[in-house]
Amino acid sequence: MAILASMIVAMTVTPALALVMLSKVPLERRVSPIAVWLQARYEMLLSRIIDNPRNAYLTVGFFIALGGLVVPFLGQGLFPSFKERDFLMHWVAKPGTSHREMLRISIEGGKELLTIPGVRNFGAHVGQGTLADEPVGMNFGENWISIERSVDYDKTRAAVQEVVDGYPGLYRDVQTYLKERTKEVLTGTGHGLVLRISGDDLGILRKKANEVKDLIDDIDDIHGVHVDLVLDIPQLEIKVDLAAALHYGIKPGDVRRAASTYIASEEAGDIWRGGKNIEVHVWSSPEHRNSINSVKDLLLDANTGERVRLGDLATVQMRPTPNIILREANSRRVDVSADVPDSELGRVAREIEARVQKVEFPIGYHAELLGEYKERQAASRRLQIMSIGSLLIILLTLQTAFRSWRLATLVMLTLPFALVGGFLATAVGDAVISLGTLVGLLTVVGIAARNGILLINHCQHLERYEGMTFGRALVLRGAKERLSPILMTSMATGMGVLPLVVAGSIPGNEIEHPMAVVILGGLVTSTVLNLFVVPSLYLRFGRPEGASTDGAQPTTGPISATG
């Protein structure tokens, strides 16, 4: 939108202002002494390159090859590391852990976290409330802390991680609230990598999940590898004897509902008092629900008016039952999850895929890699498709501007060199290609293409409208006259993003910083490209048919053997 608005202003407002404000301006052109000094030295250096362009071409080839070697070693990440000051920590114990034990762990952890300098507050919840929106058990806890803005972020986060890691036997992590929410919304999970194993039999799923966990647990830079806590827990099973229930005139559903009310309670109403809502539950006393025999002795009302023991109507026994059943796409699933540093996300994901291919799955069972990596790949594919379309539009624009497919293709082939500086700058920085990095690369492509268009168009203008003959002199003059605009464009853009580079990856600057680094590095190589390489290539490949490169007019008649 900004580019579109600037184009409209340049085509309408700027000419009108020029007509109004420059109508009485003297025609004498004043040139800055700095520009004169730069043009003299630039012309001297460019003349040497034009006379012997081989070294320039070799230099370009070297840096393109260097960029090609660097790119495979750059990390890949979907999201930047948001340096938010609010941390979210999941502490998940084994199913069956009591409320008292989870409360003890949360209180002890909170006390220890509050001793870290800069930690401002602590909060936690365990399990779920009556009307909660999360289907979690008593073994699930979430803790929150906030840290002061004055403390060192990385140092404080490391201290928090050290405290959290000091509680063994729990699945635990430390995330910022924003990143955890974003991951969960976009990827369906709060982890960087998730290997989802799908099938029908829960026993086979758990066996294969543990096999995969053992296989990938020793990969470098991977941490927090764990299998979903889908475990067998003791579960009271009540199987109604239909004949006995019919004899007493009691419906099977009534037996199960009564047992559920006795054992787990059921809300019967609400009392509003003092602006507060108090739920009223029907429940049995603890001594009547803490053993199988006491459950068997629960009395139900029959239609005949007599009281019947639940044990006379149903079989009551304790059986191992999965604590949770996870399903997706009409299939049971178990996830193997892990977290990976942003810079190593792509490498670790590829290694996991390679190792999982060695695992033999029964027919009907398969593994699929999900999480942040998959979303990053999908976003990259979408961006690549759009980039290809954009490049085709740029090619058509260049052909329209130059009226030559050869020149349009020439400029397109030089654009990779403009990107080399962006990749090298990323390698020196955080070495991670994120979506911000890709946007910065597209920006560099646009700037490089724009400067190349203006340079070649100016050379064509000198030939078509100022009567200069195509050749060395024309290219030197065209490049010299475009020196100031190219430098002004690059310096203005560079100065605009320089504060973001200098500020670094501070909180609030996580997306703009990698983008600014790429743009600044790409401006260096794109400027060098347009000032020194494009003129040489234009002199070599932009010559009209029949023209010479020495500035002489083309010969029109036949040449004799002795001539």
Secondary structure, DSSP 8 states (H G I E B T S, - for coil): -HHHHHHHHHHTHHHHHHHHHSTTS-S-----HHHHHHHHHHHHHHHHHHHSTHHHHHHHHHHHHHHHHHGGGSEE-SS-----SEEEEEEE--TT--HHHHHHHHHHHHHHHHTSTTEEEEEEEES--TT-SS---TTEEEEEEEE-TTS-HHHHHHHHHHHHHTSTTSEEEEEEHHHHHHHHHHHSSSSSEEEEEEES-HHHHHHHHHHHHHHHTTSTT-EEEEE----EEEEEEEEE-HHHHHHHT--HHHHHHHHHHHHH-EEEEEEEETTEEEEEEE---GGGSSSHHHHHT-EEE-TTS-EEEGGGTEEEEEEEEES---EETTEEEEEEEEE--GGGHHHHHHHHHHHHTTS---TT-EEEEEEHHHHHHHHHHHHHHHHHHHHHHHHHHHHHHHS-HHHHHHHHHHHHHHHHHHHHHHHHTT-EE-HHHHHHHHHHHHHHHHHHHHHHHHHHHHHHHS---SBHHHHHHHHHHHHHHHHHHHHHHHHHHHHHHHH-S-TT-TTHHHHHHHHHHHHHHHHHIIIIIHHHHHHHH---TT--SBS-----S---S--
